[in-house]
């Protein structure tokens, strides 16, 4: 539903607000009867001698009149008057007065006026304690005390505190006149209407526990008690209320009945609302009609929360009332109330999964909330849009955007709304669908941090479920299981889960959003014979004769549960005379760590329970000092050492164990107001003899030393010897056994009814019959079977019989399979094997170490050893789920199944495991074959790669050769070109010289020379042809070309040399011609 906008309400009302309210008496002048009562009270105070304690009861049923009387009393009383408002969870009147003397600086010359006793949650406990401490009040207090009471408190005091009632003089009574009383009722009801018709604000205050209401709040000004007393007083005066005032009072009474939240009180509230609605519908006042319709819708909503069988019917009825209310607001002058309450209709439609209707309503709501006054309401509208994107239109991007907008709007609002966690959840769900898993986990963890299960348990559970799902998808099975375990614990604490399986019980808490008043005794304890065990243990603590209690029982009997979910919650409200009880539990005993952990727990309990700050306690000496301080502070400290058998295995150092024994001895013999409870399995009781032997030896040594020094103290010898003379005597031990069949049936019936999981009577009888062995029912087996009944929704005998012949084993099998699934799909075979390894052929459940479990699995089939890489995760999940026990031993810890009845079922899985083994062997053979084929293929590939590398290298070398050859060819071409140019030049020069000489000198044709020149020319042409062929990539050796060129050159040079050697005549003479005939 929409979150409230009012801050937390203070415990005690502000008197000034009451005085300034229009409902106060119009004058300081009291009625004559009240004046006489005031004078009587003043005389009683004045006659009180200094340093004398007197307790005077003042009976008045109306807060306004009490305030007026107090103002007159302060004016007329010669003594200073200090006022003390009792906390709704006060459990000791003596302690409250003693605390007030310090905090209020009350001295013997003052008067202490105590208010608020009618609002105390556990009034019976307070009155009983006050009755027992009557003499203590006289001994420790020395001032006059005024105790304001109502008629109801007076009646209960006569019944629950008769000695105190007889001790107190007759009470002084104050009662308003009829006219004054009518004026009070009219004024306060009008204030209620004015507040409800405001544009903004919650229908109810955020604090919804009637014991904590601030009655100065206009929404809460009149209490049910005041209205009922007023009606009775007016009836006695034969005064008839007006129809309008009576209709308004019907609204007040309906709201008061609503706070109880039970189906019966909700039905009464609905009747009150309808009586009021019938009147206002005849008065043409649509605004008030709309307000009453909203109240009726809110009642139907709460009925749906408490009646799962008819949940949708109640939600449809709530929808009808909310729509009628919104329609009435449209017809009134208070049309803005539609914007204030339209979110109630949207929330109902969301629960009905009527997405089309929700979309229409959300669009209308967004249009109404477009002002600065509706940040929170607009954020809620965007939350609806995000829900539609996730679950209706399947648009996670749209949902992500609207969820982020909703969060941004809340940043602009000062409202500390729980919707922030809801919007973070929606944002994370959208991110999950978009594949943004890591970011989604971050937002979910932030939502979990902001969440308060005591205020909104269902939202908190949804956040935990989402976290579990995400971590499971990420294959982080250990983390996922931790969130599942927390979910189960929260569901059990708040009554959503009837059974918790093999896990420990936890204290019960209310689903009503209210101040955390501490844990209550778990219903499993309260409805069974275990409540008697809790009372017996509590009685041992109250009586000093049992300073040491050894709680023992068989494995899985519920020792930890009865301590955590039964004894500790019940001790919180218990008193030893006038002393409060502080219970401190620890389960850690490793070397040198038990002192730190015990010290941390002691400091935490002092802070949480009593708001007392204590320094860190890191040694046994520091703890002893703090225990002495607790005694001085009027406290009884109960040190509870649960699972104490672990001490002897975890604390391996003998000197450290002796230190612990010495510490216990000091607690029991040197510190008053300390009780010690040791809880351990009965098959480990003999380990306590080590403590007994150590203490006896120590006492003998001390007595010798004292005797030698003439300082033997007989009394202390008697005290210490009495405690340790026989530590296992019946005087110290308290045995915890299994359930009787009658207790088991009571638990089945009441737990299932509390969780609205209604099991028919015939099925209860059959279940108890199936679970009974030797006229006993094991508590843990009852829980295991119950979990599966609720999980599979088996509520009839017919459904139970339809699951098979051996229903007990079938349900246990289903329970085992659900835990195995928590280990992850890839670990399921390993989980089955681990369970099998924890059994043997004799159908027993032996203790086995981790190494032995691995060896057992390997012996079953060596291939399985590859399947248990996460054996530690699996063992831890089994342990935390309660399926197996971890038993610390030296040198290695050991594991064991919880119960023998699991063994036969697990051993029956041998054929299944063998089938798995065969499958794994076939898989391994197939895998081996494929590996060989793969290896051959890889070898071929490697050979191919080598060949390709070689070819690549050859190609590279060939390419280099080609490039070299091309380069050589280019060089040859260039050489030839240069050579041709030189030779051509020489030839041309020679031809030209010869021609000139021939023409100018002889002018004749020498055929021999011409023939030689032709021969040279022929060689040159032949060389040219060879070059041409070479360029056309024909294989022509370079030497052939050079040979032809050389031939031509030799001929030419030979002739040229011959000519150059002839006598050269002067220019102008004609030389004698030479013959070239002899040139070769």
WODANOR-V709878 format. One record per residue. N is the residue number from 1. SS is DSSP state (H for helix, E for strand, L for the rest). PHI is phi in whole degrees, 0 to 359 (999 if undefined). D_LAST is the distance of its C-alpha to the last C-alpha in whole Angstrom. Layout:
BEGIN
n: <N,N>
ss: <SS,SS>
phi: <PHI,PHI>
d_last: <D_LAST,D_LAST>
END
This chain:
BEGIN
n: <1,2,3,4,5,6,7,8,9,10,11,12,13,14,15,16,17,18,19,20,21,22,23,24,25,26,27,28,29,30,31,32,33,34,35,36,37,38,39,40,41,42,43,44,45,46,47,48,49,50,51,52,53,54,55,56,57,58,59,60,61,62,63,64,65,66,67,68,69,70,71,72,73,74,75,76,77,78,79,80,81,82,83,84,85,86,87,88,89,90,91,92,93,94,95,96,97,98,99,100,101,102,103,104,105,106,107,108,109,110,111,112,113,114,115,116,117,118,119,120,121,122,123,124,125,126,127,128,129,130,131,132,133,134,135,136,137,138,139,140,141,142,143,144,145,146,147,148,149,150,151,152,153,154,155,156,157,158,159,160,161,162,163,164,165,166,167,168,169,170,171,172,173,174,175,176,177,178,179,180,181,182,183,184,185,186,187,188,189,190,191,192,193,194,195,196,197,198,199,200,201,202,203,204,205,206,207,208,209,210,211,212,213,214,215,216,217,218,219,220,221,222,223,224,225,226,227,228,229,230,231,232,233,234,235,236,237,238,239,240,241,242,243,244,245,246,247,248,249,250,251,252,253,254,255,256,257,258,259,260,261,262,263,264,265,266,267,268,269,270,271,272,273,274,275,276,277,278,279,280,281,282,283,284,285,286,287,288,289,290,291,292,293,294,295,296,297,298,299,300,301,302,303,304,305,306,307,308,309,310,311,312,313,314,315,316,317,318,319,320,321,322,323,324,325,326,327,328,329,330,331,332,333,334,335,336,337,338,339,340,341,342,343,344,345,346,347,348,349,350,351,352,353,354,355,356,357,358,359,360,361,362,363,364,365,366,367,368,369,370,371,372,373,374,375,376,377,378,379,380,381,382,383,384,385,386,387,388,389,390,391,392,393,394,395,396,397,398,399,400,401,402,403,404,405,406,407,408,409,410,411,412,413,414,415,416,417,418,419,420,421,422,423,424,425,426,427,428,429,430,431,432,433,434,435,436,437,438,439,440,441,442,443,444,445,446,447,448,449,450,451,452,453,454,455,456,457,458,459,460,461,462,463,464,465,466,467,468,469,470,471,472,473,474,475,476,477,478,479,480,481,482,483,484,485,486,487,488,489,490,491,492,493,494,495,496,497,498,499,500,501,502,503,504,505,506,507,508,509,510,511,512,513,514,515,516,517,518,519,520,521,522,523,524,525,526,527,528,529,530,531,532,533,534,535,536,537,538,539,540,541,542,543,544,545,546,547,548,549,550,551,552,553,554,555,556,557,558,559,560,561,562,563,564,565,566,567,568,569,570,571,572,573,574,575,576,577,578,579,580,581,582,583,584,585,586,587,588,589,590,591,592,593,594,595,596,597,598,599,600,601,602,603,604,605,606,607,608,609,610,611,612,613,614,615,616,617,618,619,620,621,622,623,624,625,626,627,628,629,630,631,632,633,634,635,636,637,638,639,640,641,642,643,644,645,646,647,648,649,650,651,652,653,654,655,656,657,658,659,660,661,662,663,664,665,666,667,668,669,670,671,672,673,674,675,676,677,678,679,680,681,682,683,684,685,686,687,688,689,690,691,692,693,694,695,696,697,698,699,700,701,702,703,704,705,706,707,708,709,710,711,712,713,714,715,716,717,718,719,720,721,722,723,724,725,726,727,728,729,730,731,732,733,734,735,736,737,738,739,740,741,742,743,744,745,746,747,748,749,750,751,752,753,754,755,756,757,758,759,760,761,762,763,764,765,766,767,768,769,770,771,772,773,774,775,776,777,778,779,780,781,782,783,784,785,786,787,788,789,790,791,792,793,794,795,796,797,798,799,800,801,802,803,804,805,806,807,808,809,810,811,812,813,814,815,816,817,818,819,820,821,822,823,824,825,826,827,828,829,830,831,832,833,834,835,836,837,838,839,840,841,842,843,844,845,846,847,848,849,850,851,852,853,854,855,856,857,858,859,860,861,862,863,864,865,866,867,868,869,870,871,872,873,874,875,876,877,878,879,880,881,882,883,884,885,886,887,888,889,890,891,892,893,894,895,896,897,898,899,900,901,902,903,904,905,906,907,908,909,910,911,912,913,914,915,916,917,918,919,920,921,922,923,924,925,926,927,928,929,930,931,932,933,934,935,936,937,938,939,940,941,942,943,944,945,946,947,948,949,950,951,952,953,954,955,956,957,958,959,960,961,962,963,964,965,966,967,968,969,970,971,972,973,974,975,976,977,978,979,980,981,982,983,984,985,986,987,988,989,990,991,992,993,994,995,996,997,998,999,1000,1001,1002,1003,1004,1005,1006,1007,1008,1009,1010,1011,1012,1013,1014,1015,1016,1017,1018,1019,1020,1021,1022,1023,1024,1025,1026,1027,1028,1029,1030,1031,1032,1033,1034,1035,1036,1037,1038,1039,1040,1041,1042,1043,1044,1045,1046,1047,1048,1049,1050,1051,1052,1053,1054,1055,1056,1057,1058,1059,1060,1061,1062,1063,1064,1065,1066,1067,1068,1069,1070,1071,1072,1073,1074,1075,1076,1077,1078,1079,1080>
ss: <L,L,L,L,L,L,L,L,L,L,L,L,L,L,H,H,H,H,H,H,L,L,L,L,L,L,L,L,L,L,L,H,H,H,H,H,H,H,H,H,H,H,H,H,H,H,L,L,L,L,L,L,L,E,E,E,E,E,E,L,L,L,H,H,H,H,H,H,H,H,H,H,H,H,H,H,L,L,L,E,E,E,E,E,E,L,L,L,L,L,L,L,H,H,H,H,H,H,H,H,H,H,H,L,L,L,L,L,L,E,E,E,E,E,E,L,H,H,H,L,L,L,H,H,H,H,H,H,H,H,H,H,L,H,H,H,H,H,H,H,L,L,L,E,E,E,E,E,E,L,H,H,H,H,H,H,H,H,H,H,L,H,H,H,H,H,H,L,L,L,L,E,E,L,L,L,L,H,H,H,H,H,H,H,H,H,H,H,H,H,H,H,H,H,H,H,L,L,L,L,L,L,L,L,L,L,L,L,L,H,H,H,L,L,L,L,L,L,L,L,L,L,L,H,H,H,H,H,H,H,H,H,H,H,H,H,L,L,L,L,L,L,H,H,H,H,H,H,H,H,H,H,H,H,H,H,H,H,L,L,L,L,H,H,H,H,H,H,H,H,H,H,H,H,H,H,H,H,H,H,H,L,L,L,L,H,H,H,H,H,H,H,H,H,H,H,H,H,H,H,H,H,H,H,H,H,L,H,H,H,H,H,H,H,H,H,H,H,H,H,H,H,H,H,H,H,H,H,H,H,H,L,L,L,L,L,H,H,H,H,H,H,H,H,H,H,H,H,H,H,H,L,L,L,H,H,H,H,H,H,H,H,H,H,H,H,H,H,L,L,L,H,H,H,H,H,H,H,H,H,H,H,H,H,H,H,H,H,H,H,H,L,L,L,L,H,H,H,H,H,H,H,H,H,H,H,H,H,H,H,H,H,L,L,L,L,L,L,H,H,H,H,H,H,H,H,H,H,H,H,H,H,H,L,L,L,H,H,H,H,H,H,H,H,H,H,H,H,H,H,L,L,L,L,L,L,H,H,H,H,H,H,H,H,H,H,H,H,H,H,H,H,H,L,L,L,H,H,H,H,H,H,H,H,H,H,H,H,H,H,H,H,H,L,L,L,L,L,L,L,L,L,L,L,L,L,L,E,L,L,L,L,L,L,L,L,L,L,L,E,L,L,H,H,H,H,L,L,L,H,H,H,H,H,H,H,H,H,H,H,H,H,L,L,L,L,L,E,E,E,E,E,E,L,L,L,L,L,H,H,H,H,H,H,H,H,H,H,H,H,H,L,L,L,E,E,L,L,E,E,E,E,E,E,E,E,L,L,L,L,L,L,L,H,H,H,H,H,H,H,H,H,H,H,H,H,H,H,H,H,L,L,L,L,L,L,L,L,L,H,H,H,H,H,H,H,H,H,H,H,H,H,L,L,E,E,E,E,E,E,E,L,L,H,H,H,H,H,H,H,L,L,L,H,H,H,H,H,H,H,H,H,H,H,H,H,H,H,H,L,L,L,L,E,E,E,E,E,E,E,E,H,H,H,H,H,H,H,H,H,H,H,H,H,H,H,H,H,H,H,H,H,H,H,H,H,H,H,L,L,L,L,L,H,H,H,H,H,H,H,H,H,H,H,L,L,L,L,L,L,L,L,E,E,E,L,L,L,E,L,H,H,H,H,H,H,H,H,H,H,H,H,H,H,L,L,L,L,L,L,H,H,H,H,H,H,H,H,H,H,H,L,E,L,L,E,E,L,H,H,H,H,H,H,H,H,H,H,H,H,H,L,L,L,L,L,H,H,H,H,H,L,L,L,L,L,H,H,H,H,H,H,H,H,H,H,H,H,H,H,H,H,L,L,H,H,H,H,H,H,H,H,H,H,H,H,H,L,L,L,L,L,L,L,L,L,L,E,L,H,H,H,H,H,H,H,H,H,H,H,L,H,H,H,H,H,H,L,L,L,H,H,H,H,H,H,H,H,H,H,H,L,L,E,E,E,E,L,L,L,L,L,L,E,E,E,E,L,L,L,H,H,H,H,H,H,H,L,L,H,H,H,H,H,H,H,H,H,H,H,H,H,H,H,H,H,H,H,H,H,H,H,H,H,H,H,H,H,H,H,H,H,H,H,H,H,H,H,H,H,H,H,H,H,H,H,H,H,H,H,H,H,H,H,H,H,H,H,H,H,H,H,H,H,H,H,H,H,H,H,H,H,H,H,H,H,H,H,H,H,H,H,H,H,H,H,H,H,H,H,H,H,L,L,L,L,H,H,H,H,H,H,H,H,H,H,H,H,H,H,H,H,H,H,H,H,H,H,H,H,H,L,L,L,L,L,L,H,H,H,H,H,H,H,H,H,H,H,H,H,H,H,H,H,H,H,H,H,H,H,H,L,L,L,L,L,L,L,L,L,L,L,L,L,L,L,L,L,L,L>
phi: <999,302,286,280,246,269,289,301,274,293,291,245,289,275,300,295,292,291,294,275,287,297,276,289,296,288,217,289,285,277,295,305,294,289,297,295,296,295,295,299,295,296,297,298,290,293,280,289,285,297,66,244,269,222,238,240,273,238,259,204,265,235,296,297,292,300,296,296,296,298,295,294,296,294,285,264,280,289,263,289,249,251,252,237,262,291,293,302,248,294,238,221,292,298,295,297,293,296,294,295,300,274,288,265,56,280,245,291,266,244,240,257,253,254,239,90,294,290,262,294,294,252,294,297,298,297,292,297,296,294,296,287,257,303,292,295,300,293,283,257,246,218,201,285,234,253,246,277,227,253,298,294,297,298,297,289,293,299,277,263,224,296,295,294,296,291,286,269,298,301,293,270,247,237,218,286,290,300,296,294,294,298,297,299,296,295,295,289,293,294,298,297,297,299,291,291,266,288,296,229,119,271,292,229,293,298,279,249,260,304,288,248,294,270,286,277,288,304,290,229,302,259,264,300,298,295,295,294,294,297,297,292,296,293,293,296,275,57,256,259,290,291,303,295,293,296,296,293,292,297,297,299,295,297,295,293,292,300,297,288,64,271,298,290,289,294,296,294,299,299,295,299,298,292,298,291,297,302,287,289,293,273,258,52,236,298,296,291,299,298,298,291,297,295,299,295,298,294,295,297,301,294,297,297,295,255,223,295,295,238,297,294,298,294,293,296,294,298,301,300,292,295,295,295,295,296,295,294,297,294,273,257,284,259,297,294,294,296,294,288,246,293,297,297,293,300,295,292,295,296,295,277,53,268,291,298,295,297,297,295,295,294,299,295,294,299,295,282,256,274,222,291,279,236,300,294,294,293,299,296,299,294,296,297,298,295,299,296,296,280,249,245,271,55,237,297,296,295,298,299,294,290,297,293,297,298,296,296,294,295,295,274,256,275,286,275,268,289,297,301,296,296,292,296,297,297,298,294,296,295,296,298,295,273,85,267,293,298,294,299,296,300,291,293,295,293,297,294,295,282,288,234,299,289,264,221,296,293,297,298,294,298,298,297,297,295,297,300,297,294,293,293,297,280,66,264,292,296,296,300,291,298,290,296,295,295,298,298,296,294,299,289,298,256,80,274,239,284,228,238,75,271,284,287,290,235,299,276,227,277,277,287,297,199,299,290,270,102,278,246,299,299,299,301,282,292,266,238,294,296,298,294,296,298,297,295,296,295,295,296,287,294,269,294,293,244,286,241,231,252,269,221,183,291,299,78,283,108,295,297,294,292,285,285,259,236,290,299,299,289,288,297,251,267,231,254,58,255,265,280,248,244,260,232,247,217,230,250,222,295,309,65,260,296,293,295,292,296,296,298,295,295,297,295,294,299,288,287,274,239,58,252,275,233,290,301,244,246,214,295,296,296,294,300,298,292,297,293,295,300,298,294,271,66,243,254,260,248,266,248,252,276,50,291,298,292,302,285,253,281,269,277,281,297,292,291,296,296,299,294,298,297,298,298,298,295,298,278,240,247,242,282,62,231,243,236,239,251,246,204,292,291,280,243,300,295,295,292,297,299,297,299,297,299,293,296,297,294,294,299,296,296,296,296,296,291,296,296,265,56,233,288,253,296,299,293,299,293,296,291,293,297,290,253,297,210,293,263,291,297,295,266,270,226,268,245,252,282,284,278,303,295,296,298,293,299,295,305,290,286,293,293,294,298,270,57,243,273,264,290,300,297,291,301,298,294,298,298,298,290,268,278,231,56,62,221,237,288,303,290,289,299,292,298,296,298,301,289,300,289,297,264,54,266,236,238,296,297,295,295,288,285,280,147,281,261,297,300,289,296,292,295,301,298,296,298,296,295,287,298,296,295,281,99,299,286,253,293,298,297,296,299,292,296,299,297,292,272,236,219,292,272,59,243,243,289,281,221,278,299,297,294,296,299,297,299,293,294,293,295,192,297,291,291,298,284,272,241,294,249,298,294,296,295,298,292,297,299,294,291,281,88,287,229,250,264,245,294,215,250,269,235,293,234,240,208,297,289,214,294,294,284,297,300,294,293,294,292,276,300,298,296,292,296,297,298,298,298,299,294,296,298,297,291,297,298,294,297,300,295,295,295,300,295,295,299,300,296,297,300,297,296,297,300,295,295,301,297,296,297,298,296,296,299,299,296,295,299,297,296,299,300,297,296,297,297,295,297,299,297,297,299,302,297,298,298,299,296,298,299,297,295,297,300,298,296,299,299,297,295,302,294,296,298,299,298,295,294,292,277,261,257,49,219,260,260,297,292,295,297,297,295,297,298,299,296,296,299,297,296,297,299,296,297,297,297,297,298,297,294,293,274,62,273,284,234,288,296,295,296,295,296,299,296,296,297,303,297,294,297,300,294,295,296,295,294,293,299,292,290,276,289,299,260,269,292,295,104,268,259,289,280,296,254,252,257,290,269,289,292>
d_last: <128,128,128,131,131,133,133,134,138,140,142,145,146,147,151,150,148,151,154,152,152,154,156,157,161,162,164,164,168,168,171,174,173,170,171,174,171,169,172,172,169,169,172,171,168,170,172,169,170,167,165,166,164,165,163,165,164,163,163,162,159,158,155,157,160,159,157,160,162,160,160,164,163,161,163,167,166,166,163,160,158,155,153,151,149,148,145,145,144,146,148,150,153,153,150,149,152,151,148,150,152,148,146,149,151,154,157,161,162,160,160,157,157,155,153,151,153,153,149,148,146,148,151,153,151,152,156,156,154,156,159,158,158,161,162,159,159,163,161,158,159,161,162,163,160,161,159,159,159,159,162,159,158,162,162,159,161,164,162,159,161,164,165,163,165,169,168,167,170,170,168,168,167,166,166,165,168,167,166,164,162,162,160,158,157,156,155,152,151,151,148,147,146,145,142,141,141,139,135,133,134,134,137,138,137,134,136,138,140,144,145,142,143,144,147,147,144,145,144,146,149,151,151,152,155,156,156,158,160,161,162,164,166,166,167,170,171,171,169,167,163,162,159,157,157,157,154,152,154,152,149,149,151,148,145,147,147,143,142,143,140,142,142,146,146,144,146,149,147,146,149,150,147,149,152,151,149,152,154,151,150,153,153,150,148,145,143,145,145,141,141,144,141,138,141,141,137,137,139,138,134,136,137,134,133,136,136,133,134,135,133,131,135,136,132,133,137,135,133,136,138,135,134,138,138,135,137,140,138,137,140,142,141,139,136,134,135,133,130,132,132,130,127,130,129,126,126,128,126,123,125,126,122,123,120,120,124,122,119,122,124,121,120,124,124,121,123,126,124,122,124,124,127,125,122,123,124,121,119,121,120,117,117,118,115,113,115,115,111,111,113,113,110,108,106,106,104,107,109,107,108,111,112,110,112,115,114,114,117,119,117,119,122,125,126,125,124,123,121,118,118,118,115,113,114,113,110,108,109,107,104,104,104,101,99,100,102,101,103,106,106,107,109,111,112,113,115,116,117,119,121,124,125,129,129,126,126,124,122,121,121,118,116,116,115,112,111,111,109,106,106,106,103,101,102,104,107,109,109,110,113,114,115,116,119,120,120,123,125,125,126,129,130,131,132,129,128,131,129,127,126,125,125,127,130,130,133,134,134,135,133,135,133,135,135,134,137,135,135,138,138,136,138,137,139,142,142,142,144,142,144,146,144,143,146,147,144,145,149,147,146,149,151,150,151,148,145,143,142,139,138,137,136,134,130,130,134,133,134,131,132,136,135,133,134,138,139,137,138,142,142,141,144,146,148,150,153,152,148,145,143,139,137,133,131,128,126,123,124,121,121,122,121,125,126,124,124,128,128,126,128,131,130,129,132,134,132,132,136,138,135,136,133,132,130,127,128,126,128,131,133,132,133,136,137,136,139,141,141,141,144,146,144,147,144,144,140,139,136,134,132,130,128,130,128,125,126,126,123,121,123,122,123,126,127,126,128,131,131,131,134,136,135,137,140,140,140,143,145,144,143,146,145,142,142,139,138,136,134,132,132,135,133,132,135,135,133,135,137,134,136,139,138,137,140,142,140,140,144,145,143,144,148,147,146,149,152,150,151,154,153,153,153,155,155,151,151,153,150,147,148,150,146,144,147,146,143,142,146,147,148,145,143,143,142,140,140,138,140,143,143,145,143,140,141,142,139,137,140,140,136,135,138,137,133,135,133,136,137,140,142,142,138,139,141,139,136,139,140,136,135,138,138,141,143,140,137,134,134,130,130,132,130,127,129,130,126,125,128,128,124,124,128,130,133,135,136,135,131,131,132,129,127,127,129,129,129,129,126,124,125,124,120,120,121,118,116,116,115,112,111,111,109,106,105,102,104,107,106,106,109,111,110,111,114,114,113,116,118,119,120,123,124,124,122,121,120,116,114,111,109,111,110,107,107,109,107,104,106,107,103,100,99,102,101,98,101,103,100,103,106,108,108,109,112,113,113,116,118,118,119,122,120,120,121,119,121,120,120,119,116,115,116,117,118,120,121,124,126,127,127,123,122,123,121,118,118,118,115,114,112,111,109,108,107,105,103,102,101,99,98,96,95,93,92,90,89,88,86,85,83,81,80,79,78,75,74,74,72,70,69,68,65,64,64,62,60,59,59,56,54,55,53,50,50,50,47,45,46,45,41,41,42,39,36,37,37,34,32,34,32,29,29,30,27,25,27,27,23,23,25,23,20,21,23,20,18,21,22,19,19,23,22,19,22,25,23,22,25,27,26,24,25,23,20,17,15,12,12,14,12,9,12,13,10,11,15,14,13,16,19,18,19,22,23,23,25,27,28,29,31,33,33,31,30,26,25,24,21,19,20,18,15,14,15,13,10,11,12,9,8,11,12,9,10,14,14,13,16,18,18,19,23,25,28,31,31,32,30,27,24,22,19,15,13,9,8,6,4,0>
END
